[in-house]
């Protein structure tokens, strides 16, 4: 199957050109990283995209379905091709002991361990596997959930536009959007806890500082936490 890349020279016009098979394996950490670094993506049709987002996630507990995303023909035709990589069992969502003295409802992000913990009871937490910032983009600190969005749109922050002025100024939500099915915004920062259209990158240092989750997991987290929930990034 042929691989393709988006030509940055086209500005906001999406131009497709063939990509050598060897290059096609060098997939970046999401569409944001694809745009910023010149990574590659392979086209998929709208029917395949719809199927991918209405069946159980292969890496999530059985019976968990991803909600139907809004229609977006442009993004539906540009979702990334999945490499041959399985999510390790230890990164799947599960309830675990968490004797760290955090109050119920707190979110703790273990950046080195690639885990997000939601404290559900004294000494207990729901643990999710996550993707974190690549070298030079990791951070730590205390934030809170300032707002929540379903199938969020993406507007590149000024810092990214300064590095890459050819990026689109806005991308509507949908299956091809790098923010995935849900987003939880962290204070007034440019960072979010969000889903992904590349679940195989969970457990890796791949993002521009955002906390990346599988879509099924971020939907689960979204339903559990309110706006105002505290978040500690370690």
N, CA, C and O of each residue as an XYZ file, in Angstrom:
936
protein
N       0.854     -1.200      0.000
C       0.000      0.000      0.000
C       0.882      1.240      0.000
O       1.882      1.289      0.717
N       0.534      2.212     -0.772
C       1.319      3.446     -0.859
C       1.170      4.268      0.400
O       0.110      4.267      1.027
N       2.228      4.974      0.776
C       2.190      5.910      1.892
C       2.243      7.324      1.340
O       2.704      7.544      0.220
N       1.770      8.284      2.130
C       1.702      9.659      1.650
C       2.158     10.613      2.726
O       2.198     10.258      3.904
N       2.497     11.806      2.333
C       2.778     12.858      3.291
C       2.086     14.132      2.845
O       1.753     14.305      1.673
N       1.879     15.020      3.810
C       1.273     16.313      3.503
C       2.361     17.305      3.175
O       3.340     17.420      3.912
N       2.207     18.013      2.096
C       3.202     18.996      1.697
C       2.968     20.299      2.432
O       1.923     20.927      2.264
N       3.955     20.725      3.270
C       3.825     21.981      4.017
C       3.795     23.179      3.089
O       3.272     24.234      3.448
N       4.354     23.023      1.899
C       4.416     24.143      0.961
C       3.035     24.548      0.474
O       2.858     25.626     -0.092
N       2.054     23.673      0.697
C       0.712     23.971      0.234
C      -0.028     24.897      1.184
O      -1.147     25.308      0.875
N       0.554     25.244      2.331
C      -0.136     26.083      3.295
C      -1.330     25.345      3.853
O      -1.180     24.249      4.392
N      -2.543     25.936      3.733
C      -3.733     25.302      4.252
C      -4.335     24.318      3.271
O      -5.296     23.625      3.607
N      -3.793     24.240      2.064
C      -4.273     23.269      1.089
C      -3.564     21.958      1.318
O      -2.337     21.933      1.413
N      -4.312     20.848      1.412
C      -3.724     19.553      1.707
C      -3.322     18.885      0.399
O      -4.176     18.501     -0.399
N      -2.017     18.748      0.186
C      -1.509     18.121     -1.021
C      -0.872     16.799     -0.650
O      -0.094     16.732      0.301
N      -1.190     15.743     -1.388
C      -0.660     14.421     -1.107
C       0.388     14.046     -2.154
O       0.195     14.249     -3.353
N       1.495     13.498     -1.673
C       2.531     13.023     -2.572
C       3.020     11.683     -2.081
O       3.009     11.452     -0.872
N       3.459     10.761     -2.972
C       3.875      9.431     -2.550
C       5.108      9.480     -1.677
O       5.968     10.348     -1.829
N       5.181      8.509     -0.739
C       6.273      8.415      0.211
C       6.919      7.053      0.080
O       6.234      6.043     -0.078
N       8.228      7.028      0.145
C       8.950      5.762      0.031
C       8.563      4.847      1.177
O       8.371      5.331      2.292
N       8.435      3.488      0.945
C       8.023      2.563      1.997
C       8.921      2.631      3.214
O       8.418      2.543      4.334
N      10.228      2.782      3.050
C      11.132      2.820      4.197
C      10.857      4.025      5.071
O      10.952      3.934      6.294
N      10.515      5.160      4.464
C      10.219      6.368      5.222
C       8.906      6.245      5.977
O       8.724      6.863      7.026
N       7.988      5.444      5.439
C       6.654      5.371      6.016
C       6.661      4.780      7.413
O       5.695      4.962      8.155
N       7.726      4.075      7.799
C       7.781      3.495      9.124
C       8.182      4.506     10.185
O       8.029      4.238     11.377
N       8.689      5.656      9.780
C       9.175      6.656     10.727
C       8.047      7.573     11.152
O       8.050      8.772     10.873
N       7.072      6.972     11.843
C       5.874      7.718     12.219
C       6.135      8.526     13.469
O       6.732      8.028     14.423
N       5.692      9.769     13.471
C       5.897     10.637     14.625
C       4.896     10.360     15.716
O       4.176      9.364     15.657
N       4.834     11.225     16.715
C       3.990     11.013     17.875
C       2.651     11.704     17.777
O       2.216     12.296     18.764
N       1.976     11.665     16.654
C       0.667     12.291     16.525
C       0.668     13.338     15.438
O       1.719     13.704     14.914
N      -0.525     13.824     15.098
C      -0.617     14.766     13.990
C       0.057     16.088     14.316
O       0.592     16.740     13.420
N       0.042     16.502     15.594
C       0.767     17.720     15.962
C       2.242     17.550     15.656
O       2.859     18.414     15.032
N       2.818     16.409     16.106
C       4.232     16.165     15.854
C       4.495     15.950     14.363
O       5.548     16.328     13.849
N       3.529     15.343     13.679
C       3.660     15.160     12.234
C       3.815     16.510     11.535
O       4.681     16.678     10.676
N       2.966     17.466     11.911
C       3.046     18.776     11.280
C       4.324     19.512     11.659
O       4.921     20.202     10.831
N       4.741     19.363     12.912
C       5.872     20.136     13.403
C       7.213     19.565     12.993
O       8.209     20.286     12.930
N       7.244     18.242     12.708
C       8.522     17.605     12.446
C       8.647     17.015     11.050
O       9.727     16.569     10.663
N       7.560     17.006     10.290
C       7.641     16.437      8.956
C       7.453     14.948      8.934
O       7.978     14.279      8.043
N       6.703     14.386      9.908
C       6.423     12.964      9.943
C       5.503     12.562      8.816
O       5.193     13.373      7.943
N       5.058     11.303      8.827
C       4.220     10.808      7.740
C       2.935     10.219      8.277
O       2.865      9.759      9.417
N       1.913     10.245      7.424
C       0.643      9.623      7.732
C       0.153      8.947      6.461
O       0.546      9.321      5.356
N      -0.709      7.950      6.627
C      -1.250      7.250      5.468
C      -2.751      7.478      5.400
O      -3.419      7.525      6.433
N      -3.290      7.621      4.181
C      -4.713      7.917      4.066
C      -5.572      6.714      4.390
O      -5.204      5.576      4.101
N      -6.727      6.976      4.997
C      -7.725      5.949      5.216
C      -9.069      6.556      4.883
O      -9.283      7.755      5.060
N      -9.983      5.713      4.394
C     -11.277      6.218      3.993
C     -12.192      6.474      5.170
O     -11.952      5.952      6.259
N     -13.247      7.275      4.978
C     -14.195      7.587      6.049
C     -14.847      6.362      6.660
O     -15.100      6.345      7.864
N     -15.133      5.309      5.848
C     -15.780      4.124      6.385
C     -14.862      3.395      7.351
O     -15.305      2.936      8.403
N     -13.572      3.285      6.998
C     -12.628      2.649      7.902
C     -12.487      3.450      9.175
O     -12.385      2.876     10.259
N     -12.479      4.795      9.062
C     -12.365      5.629     10.245
C     -13.559      5.429     11.167
O     -13.393      5.296     12.380
N     -14.767      5.405     10.600
C     -15.946      5.235     11.422
C     -15.902      3.897     12.137
O     -16.234      3.812     13.320
N     -15.494      2.847     11.426
C     -15.407      1.534     12.048
C     -14.396      1.528     13.184
O     -14.630      0.914     14.225
N     -13.281      2.206     12.987
C     -12.237      2.220     14.004
C     -12.701      2.891     15.274
O     -12.174      2.587     16.344
N     -13.663      3.791     15.204
C     -14.100      4.528     16.376
C     -15.447      4.059     16.901
O     -16.012      4.699     17.789
N     -15.981      2.951     16.373
C     -17.226      2.420     16.900
C     -17.080      0.973     17.327
O     -18.072      0.332     17.674
N     -15.861      0.444     17.309
C     -15.627     -0.903     17.805
C     -14.805     -0.822     19.082
O     -14.168      0.199     19.340
N     -14.807     -1.903     19.900
C     -14.016     -1.873     21.127
C     -12.549     -1.643     20.825
O     -12.025     -2.164     19.841
N     -11.885     -0.869     21.662
C     -10.451     -0.633     21.514
C      -9.711     -1.913     21.844
O      -9.976     -2.541     22.869
N      -8.782     -2.305     20.982
C      -8.049     -3.556     21.173
C      -7.205     -3.528     22.430
O      -6.842     -4.583     22.950
N      -6.881     -2.331     22.937
C      -6.005     -2.219     24.088
C      -6.764     -1.882     25.367
O      -6.138     -1.652     26.402
N      -8.083     -1.845     25.325
C      -8.880     -1.479     26.486
C      -9.714     -2.678     26.925
O      -9.847     -3.634     26.161
N     -10.282     -2.655     28.135
C     -11.118     -3.762     28.589
C     -12.241     -4.059     27.615
O     -12.782     -3.151     26.983
N     -12.591     -5.331     27.493
C     -13.615     -5.755     26.535
C     -14.927     -5.045     26.801
O     -15.291     -4.808     27.953
N     -15.636     -4.708     25.736
C     -16.940     -4.101     25.844
C     -16.944     -2.592     25.961
O     -18.015     -1.985     26.005
N     -15.777     -1.967     26.013
C     -15.710     -0.510     26.088
C     -15.727      0.041     24.670
O     -14.830     -0.252     23.879
N     -16.735      0.833     24.344
C     -16.865      1.388     23.010
C     -16.514      2.859     23.012
O     -16.749      3.568     23.991
N     -15.951      3.309     21.910
C     -15.638      4.721     21.750
C     -16.836      5.410     21.125
O     -17.408      4.904     20.160
N     -17.222      6.561     21.662
C     -18.362      7.290     21.127
C     -18.127      7.697     19.681
O     -16.990      7.885     19.248
N     -19.223      7.828     18.943
C     -19.134      8.224     17.547
C     -18.656      9.666     17.421
O     -19.272     10.557     18.006
N     -17.584      9.927     16.682
C     -17.110     11.297     16.523
C     -17.937     12.063     15.511
O     -18.669     11.451     14.734
N     -17.844     13.374     15.496
C     -18.534     14.152     14.466
C     -17.922     13.891     13.104
O     -16.748     13.537     12.997
N     -18.723     14.067     12.068
C     -18.220     13.842     10.716
C     -17.217     14.922     10.344
O     -17.420     16.103     10.629
N     -16.152     14.508      9.714
C     -15.148     15.455      9.230
C     -14.410     14.760      8.095
O     -13.459     14.015      8.332
N     -14.845     15.001      6.870
C     -14.334     14.256      5.726
C     -12.839     14.433      5.533
O     -12.144     13.482      5.177
N     -12.326     15.660      5.768
C     -10.902     15.896      5.562
C     -10.066     15.049      6.498
O      -9.132     14.375      6.065
N     -10.401     15.079      7.802
C      -9.611     14.345      8.759
C      -9.838     12.856      8.652
O      -8.917     12.073      8.886
N     -11.060     12.442      8.300
C     -11.333     11.019      8.173
C     -10.469     10.367      7.112
O     -10.208      9.166      7.180
N     -10.025     11.134      6.138
C      -9.202     10.572      5.071
C      -7.722     10.655      5.374
O      -6.905     10.212      4.566
N      -7.351     11.220      6.536
C      -5.941     11.443      6.832
C      -5.503     10.869      8.172
O      -4.551     11.372      8.770
N      -6.176      9.826      8.659
C      -5.775      9.237      9.930
C      -4.497      8.425      9.730
O      -4.290      7.869      8.651
N      -3.625      8.345     10.760
C      -2.357      7.647     10.608
C      -2.524      6.146     10.517
O      -3.458      5.579     11.083
N      -1.623      5.510      9.811
C      -1.603      4.058      9.728
C      -0.965      3.499     10.997
O      -0.013      4.076     11.523
N      -1.494      2.370     11.490
C      -1.013      1.819     12.751
C       0.170      0.893     12.535
O       0.070     -0.062     11.764
N       1.305      1.157     13.210
C       2.421      0.226     13.129
C       2.114     -1.034     13.913
O       1.114     -1.109     14.627
N       2.966     -2.006     13.776
C       2.771     -3.282     14.427
C       3.354     -3.225     15.837
O       4.511     -3.586     16.049
N       2.549     -2.770     16.801
C       3.002     -2.667     18.190
C       1.811     -2.821     19.115
O       0.797     -2.146     18.936
N       1.918     -3.693     20.094
C       0.862     -3.883     21.067
C       1.165     -3.077     22.319
O       2.325     -2.887     22.686
N       0.102     -2.603     22.973
C       0.262     -1.890     24.229
C       0.590     -2.898     25.320
O      -0.142     -3.875     25.479
N       1.668     -2.696     26.080
C       1.996     -3.622     27.173
C       0.848     -3.731     28.169
O       0.143     -2.754     28.420
N       0.663     -4.908     28.730
C      -0.431     -5.153     29.666
C      -0.407     -4.191     30.839
O      -1.460     -3.769     31.318
N       0.783     -3.840     31.308
C       0.861     -2.978     32.485
C       0.365     -1.564     32.215
O       0.146     -0.806     33.160
N       0.181     -1.184     30.938
C      -0.317      0.150     30.608
C      -1.824      0.193     30.414
O      -2.386      1.257     30.151
N      -2.486     -0.959     30.540
C      -3.940     -0.979     30.414
C      -4.595     -0.461     31.692
O      -4.047     -0.594     32.786
N      -5.753      0.118     31.533
C      -6.476      0.707     32.660
C      -6.812     -0.343     33.706
O      -7.305     -1.425     33.387
N      -6.531      0.000     34.982
C      -6.877     -0.907     36.069
C      -6.876     -0.155     37.398
O      -6.249      0.897     37.521
N      -7.582     -0.697     38.389
C      -7.575     -0.125     39.730
C      -6.431     -0.744     40.519
O      -6.223     -1.956     40.473
N      -5.690      0.088     41.243
C      -4.495     -0.360     41.953
C      -4.443      0.269     43.342
O      -5.148      1.236     43.629
N      -3.588     -0.304     44.203
C      -3.297      0.331     45.482
C      -2.495      1.605     45.229
O      -1.628      1.643     44.356
N      -2.798      2.651     46.007
C      -2.077      3.910     45.850
C      -1.960      4.593     47.220
O      -2.695      5.538     47.508
N      -1.037      4.113     48.059
C      -0.924      4.629     49.430
C      -0.073      5.890     49.517
O       0.909      5.922     50.258
N      -0.441      6.933     48.765
C       0.380      8.140     48.699
C      -0.237      9.323     49.450
O       0.305     10.428     49.406
N      -1.350      9.109     50.130
C      -1.931     10.170     50.930
C      -2.609     11.282     50.142
O      -2.828     12.365     50.684
N      -2.940     11.051     48.903
C      -3.638     12.061     48.095
C      -5.138     11.993     48.352
O      -5.681     10.924     48.630
N      -5.801     13.140     48.258
C      -7.237     13.141     48.510
C      -8.005     12.576     47.323
O      -7.561     12.640     46.177
N      -9.158     12.026     47.632
C     -10.001     11.417     46.594
C     -10.359     12.470     45.547
O     -10.707     13.603     45.882
N     -10.272     12.085     44.289
C     -10.560     12.993     43.184
C      -9.335     13.650     42.601
O      -9.431     14.333     41.581
N      -8.173     13.463     43.224
C      -6.926     14.039     42.711
C      -6.401     13.228     41.535
O      -6.577     12.012     41.464
N      -5.754     13.930     40.620
C      -5.062     13.295     39.508
C      -3.565     13.492     39.713
O      -3.104     14.603     39.972
N      -2.820     12.412     39.595
C      -1.360     12.473     39.706
C      -0.769     11.860     38.444
O      -1.104     10.736     38.069
N       0.116     12.614     37.795
C       0.734     12.146     36.561
C       2.188     11.801     36.838
O       3.005     12.665     37.156
N       2.487     10.519     36.710
C       3.848     10.010     36.892
C       4.521     10.020     35.521
O       4.423      9.055     34.763
N       5.205     11.121     35.212
C       5.804     11.264     33.880
C       6.836     10.186     33.585
O       6.755      9.565     32.526
N       7.818      9.925     34.475
C       8.818      8.891     34.156
C       8.208      7.504     33.995
O       8.668      6.708     33.176
N       7.155      7.212     34.790
C       6.543      5.889     34.717
C       5.499      5.728     33.639
O       5.060      4.609     33.373
N       5.080      6.831     32.998
C       4.047      6.818     31.963
C       2.704      6.338     32.503
O       2.012      5.535     31.877
N       2.348      6.861     33.703
C       1.060      6.532     34.306
C       0.333      7.797     34.750
O       0.955      8.774     35.166
N      -0.994      7.758     34.654
C      -1.857      8.751     35.266
C      -2.682      8.032     36.317
O      -3.293      7.002     36.034
N      -2.704      8.573     37.539
C      -3.478      8.003     38.633
C      -4.635      8.939     38.982
O      -4.438     10.143     39.147
N      -5.829      8.385     39.092
C      -6.978      9.100     39.620
C      -7.329      8.447     40.944
O      -7.728      7.283     40.976
N      -7.184      9.187     42.039
C      -7.451      8.635     43.363
C      -8.957      8.450     43.532
O      -9.719      9.416     43.492
N      -9.376      7.200     43.720
C     -10.803      6.868     43.781
C     -11.296      6.613     45.194
O     -12.497      6.698     45.448
N     -10.395      6.303     46.120
C     -10.728      6.028     47.519
C      -9.432      6.122     48.306
O      -8.355      6.086     47.711
N      -9.503      6.241     49.624
C      -8.254      6.270     50.396
C      -7.400      5.035     50.111
O      -7.826      3.903     50.339
N      -6.184      5.274     49.605
C      -5.277      4.176     49.306
C      -5.546      3.437     48.010
O      -4.906      2.421     47.741
N      -6.493      3.931     47.187
C      -6.824      3.265     45.922
C      -6.859      4.292     44.797
O      -7.155      5.465     45.023
N      -6.556      3.842     43.590
C      -6.567      4.738     42.431
C      -6.832      3.944     41.159
O      -6.508      2.760     41.065
N      -7.426      4.622     40.187
C      -7.517      4.080     38.832
C      -6.256      4.509     38.110
O      -5.909      5.690     38.102
N      -5.561      3.540     37.497
C      -4.293      3.824     36.825
C      -4.457      3.653     35.320
O      -5.012      2.662     34.845
N      -3.960      4.643     34.582
C      -4.042      4.634     33.121
C      -2.636      4.779     32.538
O      -1.821      5.536     33.064
N      -2.355      4.065     31.470
C      -1.120      4.285     30.729
C      -1.230      5.560     29.910
O      -2.299      5.878     29.390
N      -0.126      6.290     29.795
C      -0.149      7.573     29.087
C       1.092      7.728     28.216
O       2.088      7.029     28.404
N       1.019      8.643     27.270
C       2.178      9.146     26.549
C       2.500     10.529     27.082
O       1.594     11.287     27.431
N       3.779     10.865     27.149
C       4.200     12.142     27.739
C       5.112     12.894     26.777
O       5.367     12.448     25.659
N       5.600     14.052     27.242
C       6.431     14.898     26.391
C       7.742     14.234     25.984
O       8.373     13.526     26.768
N       8.127     14.481     24.750
C       9.415     13.974     24.282
C      10.536     14.830     24.892
O      10.248     15.879     25.469
N      11.792     14.415     24.781
C      12.887     15.171     25.387
C      12.829     16.653     25.027
O      12.691     17.023     23.861
N      12.938     17.493     26.060
C      12.859     18.933     25.873
C      11.465     19.498     26.048
O      11.300     20.717     26.080
N      10.439     18.633     26.163
C       9.057     19.087     26.277
C       8.372     18.588     27.541
O       7.178     18.830     27.720
N       9.098     17.893     28.429
C       8.485     17.469     29.678
C       8.426     18.631     30.663
O       9.182     19.594     30.531
N       7.542     18.550     31.638
C       7.375     19.612     32.616
C       6.761     19.008     33.881
O       6.330     17.855     33.877
N       6.723     19.776     34.939
C       6.106     19.334     36.183
C       5.462     20.535     36.866
O       5.802     21.682     36.576
N       4.528     20.261     37.775
C       3.869     21.343     38.486
C       2.463     20.976     38.890
O       2.002     19.863     38.634
N       1.778     21.915     39.524
C       0.407     21.712     39.986
C      -0.555     22.515     39.107
O      -0.350     23.708     38.882
N      -1.588     21.862     38.622
C      -2.631     22.502     37.822
C      -3.986     22.018     38.307
O      -4.072     21.231     39.249
N      -5.024     22.482     37.674
C      -6.370     21.960     37.908
C      -7.098     21.897     36.573
O      -6.731     22.588     35.623
N      -8.125     21.071     36.508
C      -8.916     20.962     35.281
C      -9.743     22.240     35.141
O     -10.629     22.501     35.955
N      -9.455     23.027     34.120
C     -10.152     24.301     33.929
C     -11.380     24.173     33.028
O     -12.325     24.950     33.159
N     -11.374     23.208     32.125
C     -12.560     22.933     31.322
C     -12.408     21.585     30.653
O     -11.318     21.012     30.625
N     -13.515     21.076     30.110
C     -13.543     19.764     29.471
C     -14.234     19.896     28.120
O     -15.133     20.722     27.961
N     -13.821     19.090     27.148
C     -14.428     19.170     25.815
C     -14.504     17.784     25.182
O     -13.586     16.975     25.315
N     -15.616     17.525     24.492
C     -15.787     16.291     23.733
C     -15.395     16.531     22.281
O     -15.808     17.524     21.682
N     -14.606     15.634     21.715
C     -14.104     15.756     20.350
C     -13.638     17.192     20.088
O     -14.179     17.885     19.226
N     -12.621     17.625     20.849
C     -12.186     19.030     20.779
C     -11.499     19.375     19.471
O     -10.884     18.527     18.825
N     -11.620     20.645     19.096
C     -10.820     21.166     17.994
C      -9.418     21.481     18.494
O      -9.178     21.544     19.700
N      -8.510     21.677     17.574
C      -7.122     21.990     17.924
C      -6.708     23.300     17.277
O      -6.816     23.469     16.062
N      -6.231     24.229     18.107
C      -5.650     25.476     17.638
C      -4.198     25.506     18.072
O      -3.938     25.572     19.274
N      -3.236     25.462     17.159
C      -1.826     25.455     17.555
C      -1.495     26.660     18.418
O      -1.891     27.778     18.087
N      -0.771     26.458     19.528
C      -0.402     27.594     20.379
C       0.596     28.508     19.676
O       1.263     28.088     18.731
N       0.704     29.757     20.133
C       1.620     30.714     19.488
C       3.054     30.212     19.411
O       3.757     30.484     18.438
N       3.498     29.471     20.448
C       4.873     28.969     20.434
C       5.112     28.038     19.254
O       6.165     28.080     18.617
N       4.118     27.193     18.970
C       4.261     26.256     17.861
C       4.153     26.983     16.518
O       4.875     26.665     15.573
N       3.245     27.961     16.442
C       3.111     28.726     15.204
C       4.371     29.534     14.911
O       4.707     29.773     13.751
N       5.060     29.950     15.962
C       6.311     30.683     15.752
C       7.359     29.774     15.123
O       8.133     30.197     14.264
N       7.371     28.504     15.571
C       8.313     27.545     14.986
C       7.883     27.119     13.592
O       8.717     26.911     12.710
N       6.561     26.988     13.397
C       6.039     26.508     12.124
C       4.871     27.373     11.677
O       3.719     26.997     11.893
N       5.137     28.537     11.052
C       4.050     29.430     10.635
C       3.147     28.848      9.559
O       2.090     29.412      9.279
N       3.542     27.723      8.943
C       2.729     27.116      7.892
C       1.642     26.188      8.444
O       0.851     25.643      7.674
N       1.593     26.003      9.764
C       0.590     25.111     10.335
C      -0.808     25.686     10.165
O      -0.969     26.904     10.087
N      -1.830     24.821     10.107
C      -3.203     25.342     10.072
C      -3.501     26.077     11.369
O      -3.030     25.684     12.436
N      -4.279     27.136     11.275
C      -4.619     27.921     12.474
C      -5.649     27.225     13.337
O      -5.762     27.523     14.527
N      -6.395     26.310     12.766
C      -7.397     25.579     13.546
C      -7.758     24.297     12.816
O      -7.800     24.258     11.586
N      -8.020     23.245     13.588
C      -8.486     21.973     13.034
C      -9.699     21.524     13.839
O      -9.634     21.431     15.065
N     -10.794     21.250     13.158
C     -12.006     20.824     13.849
C     -11.818     19.447     14.472
O     -10.976     18.663     14.034
N     -12.620     19.161     15.510
C     -12.556     17.862     16.166
C     -13.013     16.745     15.248
O     -13.779     16.970     14.310
N     -12.535     15.532     15.527
C     -12.892     14.384     14.716
C     -11.841     13.301     14.824
O     -10.858     13.473     15.544
N     -12.021     12.187     14.129
C     -11.113     11.044     14.272
C      -9.695     11.319     13.829
O      -8.779     10.639     14.291
N      -9.470     12.289     12.952
C      -8.109     12.605     12.531
C      -7.451     13.670     13.375
O      -6.284     13.992     13.152
N      -8.175     14.237     14.355
C      -7.621     15.294     15.181
C      -6.699     14.709     16.244
O      -7.051     13.699     16.854
N      -5.533     15.302     16.489
C      -4.574     14.734     17.447
C      -5.055     14.751     18.885
O      -4.483     14.055     19.724
N      -6.109     15.539     19.207
C      -6.594     15.581     20.586
C      -7.558     14.449     20.906
O      -7.959     14.291     22.059
N      -7.933     13.664     19.914
C      -8.749     12.488     20.167
C     -10.161     12.797     20.629
O     -10.731     13.833     20.287
N     -10.725     11.863     21.426
C     -12.145     11.900     21.762
C     -12.506     12.909     22.837
O     -13.622     13.429     22.840
N     -11.590     13.198     23.748
C     -11.881     14.114     24.856
C     -10.616     14.903     25.193
O      -9.499     14.465     24.917
N     -10.819     16.077     25.796
C      -9.693     16.867     26.289
C     -10.063     17.472     27.626
O     -11.174     17.969     27.811
N      -9.120     17.427     28.560
C      -9.260     18.079     29.855
C      -8.145     19.110     29.929
O      -6.967     18.755     29.930
N      -8.511     20.379     29.991
C      -7.552     21.477     29.895
C      -6.956     21.768     31.268
O      -7.663     21.772     32.276
N      -5.645     22.010     31.292
C      -4.913     22.184     32.540
C      -4.676     23.660     32.815
O      -3.753     24.261     32.265
N      -5.519     24.245     33.674
C      -5.398     25.647     34.026
C      -5.452     26.545     32.805
O      -6.252     26.328     31.894
N      -4.586     27.563     32.795
C      -4.504     28.481     31.660
C      -3.332     28.132     30.749
O      -2.976     28.916     29.869
N      -2.734     26.968     30.953
C      -1.572     26.566     30.158
C      -2.003     26.052     28.791
O      -3.195     25.921     28.515
N      -1.028     25.762     27.942
C      -1.313     25.193     26.621
C      -1.429     23.679     26.698
O      -1.657     23.028     25.679
N      -1.276     23.106     27.886
C      -1.259     21.658     28.038
C      -2.645     21.101     28.319
O      -3.503     21.772     28.893
N      -2.842     19.854     27.899
C      -4.100     19.154     28.086
C      -3.827     17.695     28.394
O      -2.776     17.155     28.050
N      -4.781     17.076     29.041
C      -4.880     15.620     29.058
C      -5.869     15.299     27.950
O      -7.005     15.772     27.990
N      -5.476     14.523     26.980
C      -6.363     14.305     25.834
C      -6.181     12.917     25.241
O      -5.238     12.196     25.566
N      -7.117     12.565     24.358
C      -7.042     11.295     23.655
C      -6.032     11.352     22.527
O      -5.269     12.309     22.399
N      -6.041     10.313     21.714
C      -5.098     10.266     20.603
C      -5.653      9.399     19.483
O      -6.432      8.477     19.725
N      -5.247      9.702     18.257
C      -5.568      8.821     17.130
C      -4.415      7.862     16.848
O      -4.397      7.189     15.817
N      -3.448      7.802     17.772
C      -2.322      6.872     17.656
C      -2.127      6.125     18.982
O      -1.167      6.407     19.699
N      -3.011      5.180     19.324
C      -2.931      4.517     20.630
C      -1.641      3.745     20.849
O      -1.258      3.498     21.992
N      -0.966      3.361     19.776
C       0.294      2.613     19.927
C       1.433      3.461     20.489
O       2.494      2.926     20.810
N       1.230      4.785     20.615
C       2.282      5.638     21.184
C       2.175      5.751     22.706
O       3.022      6.386     23.334
N       1.147      5.145     23.307
C       1.018      5.166     24.761
C       2.212      4.439     25.376
O       2.622      3.378     24.907
N       2.763      5.035     26.440
C       3.936      4.463     27.080
C       5.239      5.020     26.542
O       6.320      4.541     26.885
N       5.130      6.054     25.682
C       6.328      6.621     25.075
C       6.410      8.134     25.335
O       5.433      8.772     25.728
N       7.596      8.674     25.104
C       7.822     10.120     25.193
C       7.674     10.682     23.787
O       8.622     10.670     23.002
N       6.479     11.174     23.475
C       6.169     11.489     22.079
C       5.513     12.846     21.856
O       5.504     13.339     20.728
N       4.960     13.466     22.904
C       4.134     14.655     22.694
C       4.932     15.943     22.821
O       6.140     15.930     23.058
N       4.225     17.057     22.656
C       4.834     18.374     22.844
C       4.571     18.907     24.246
O       4.618     20.116     24.470
N       4.295     18.014     25.189
C       4.071     18.383     26.583
C       2.711     17.979     27.104
O       2.504     17.934     28.317
N       1.768     17.682     26.203
C       0.453     17.221     26.637
C       0.529     15.786     27.151
O       1.476     15.052     26.866
N      -0.486     15.413     27.908
C      -0.604     14.059     28.439
C      -1.572     13.305     27.544
O      -2.742     13.671     27.430
N      -1.085     12.267     26.920
C      -1.846     11.550     25.900
C      -2.385     10.238     26.469
O      -1.665      9.502     27.143
N      -3.662      9.952     26.190
C      -4.294      8.721     26.644
C      -4.999      8.037     25.480
O      -5.328      8.679     24.482
N      -5.233      6.725     25.611
C      -6.084      6.045     24.652
C      -7.484      6.636     24.730
O      -7.916      7.054     25.805
N      -8.191      6.678     23.625
C      -9.504      7.311     23.597
C     -10.468      6.700     24.601
O     -11.194      7.433     25.272
N     -10.494      5.369     24.723
C     -11.376      4.743     25.700
C     -11.035      5.193     27.114
O     -11.925      5.384     27.943
N      -9.748      5.362     27.386
C      -9.321      5.755     28.726
C      -9.654      7.212     29.020
O     -10.100      7.534     30.121
N      -9.443      8.090     28.055
C      -9.737      9.500     28.326
C     -11.245      9.722     28.448
O     -11.674     10.617     29.177
N     -12.044      8.937     27.759
C     -13.499      9.005     27.936
C     -13.860      8.570     29.354
O     -14.694      9.198     30.006
N     -13.236      7.503     29.827
C     -13.481      7.032     31.189
C     -13.085      8.096     32.218
O     -13.839      8.372     33.151
N     -11.901      8.691     32.046
C     -11.440      9.730     32.957
C     -12.359     10.949     32.909
O     -12.693     11.527     33.942
N     -12.757     11.328     31.708
C     -13.635     12.487     31.493
C     -14.931     12.354     32.296
O     -15.422     13.328     32.867
N     -15.477     11.140     32.332
C     -16.737     10.911     33.044
C     -16.550     10.916     34.552
O     -17.513     11.126     35.290
N     -15.346     10.693     35.019
C     -15.091     10.553     36.458
C     -14.705     11.860     37.148
O     -14.960     12.021     38.341
N     -14.093     12.798     36.417
C     -13.539     13.985     37.085
C     -14.288     15.253     36.684
O     -14.656     15.413     35.521
N     -14.514     16.153     37.636
C     -15.186     17.414     37.338
C     -14.177     18.507     37.024
O     -12.983     18.359     37.283
N     -14.664     19.595     36.470
C     -13.858     20.808     36.355
C     -13.450     21.227     37.775
O     -14.262     21.195     38.700
N     -12.208     21.611     37.926
C     -11.674     21.997     39.232
C     -10.852     20.916     39.892
O     -10.183     21.182     40.891
N     -10.879     19.688     39.360
C     -10.105     18.613     39.962
C      -8.605     18.965     39.931
O      -8.103     19.450     38.917
N      -7.893     18.718     41.044
C      -6.459     19.046     41.077
C      -5.620     18.036     40.312
O      -5.922     16.843     40.288
N      -4.550     18.542     39.682
C      -3.674     17.694     38.882
C      -2.226     18.017     39.269
O      -1.797     19.168     39.188
N      -1.491     17.008     39.683
C      -0.077     17.148     39.971
C       0.726     16.388     38.932
O       0.556     15.180     38.769
N       1.599     17.093     38.232
C       2.467     16.487     37.218
C       3.853     16.334     37.831
O       4.485     17.321     38.208
N       4.321     15.094     37.929
C       5.608     14.806     38.568
C       6.696     14.543     37.542
O       7.842     14.284     37.910
